[in-house]
């Protein structure tokens, strides 16, 4: 399975050879891996994906782990320096650009401390690497699934802030849904809130009252309210980033997985082997997918499963291209006029 786009098949083989071909066993010091984020580990979606990546690092490498949640930018530099003084090898940084300046400053002073910035972009120093998790093909698949499962012909999307990554996900869902059903009606909402379940529930109920019977959501703890509304009204929801079925097993049909855990583990393995050859990596489509349907599986028709498999093959082969903007699908952007 490819982990990063354009990337690391050769490097991964080199790592395997280096790990398995040593003539004498070496006793390495235990890895120490930390996670910092402005949100909470329990928040569904992005931040919980970071926490699961930390747990995956412990499972894969026997790493000693530590996490700092709800970290303010004003406190980040001190936390990073403490981690450096404590001998940590890697810091997984969730939160996009929240800590850019602090990461740069500390990375300069602690060259042994490697920063893995999830959804970041800066690339100045050799001990900073960025990874863009998720892949537009997965929300596209979610759109195909939702269109195929909808009985009313109306689906909804509930996001938090209308950031470029969030909008790209929504565009992909709409494009996938239209690929299966060109006449599908899509209601697209951004609540501007990552931590407001009541607002999520209110938005979901409003969509359900308009006939929507499947809802895609990626809005932090606001998604809890979406799931609650869907459960009460007996419609289905699709989560994002991690498998969110456990939040509401009879409601969350699947989730668009981001592959954060695989990406972090892969980058640590790569650094311990041949080393990071790029400063920014993107998770390959082959490394991500829709989450299992769990107990809701019997509700997904065999013909639709076959269609999903066909679409996935076309995406993987490059026969299908996922549009990235609202303009590309002739839909008015929610930021238009703002």
Protein Blocks (a to p, Z undefined) as FASTA:
>chain_A
ZZbghiammmmmmmmmmmmmpfbdcdddddddddddfbdfklghjllmmmmmmmmmmmmn
opacdddehiafklmmmmmmmmmmnopabdcdehijmmmmmmmmmmmmmmmbccddehia
bfkbmkbccddedjfklmmmmmmmmmmmpmnlpacdddfbdcfklmmmmmmmmmmmmmmm
mmbccddddehiablfklmmmmmmmmmmnopabdcddehjmlmmmmmmmmmnopacddeh
iacklmommlmmbacdehlmmmmmmmmmmmmmnopfbfbdcddfklgccddekjmlmmpc
fklmmmmmmmmmmmmnopaccdfbfklnopacfkgoZZ
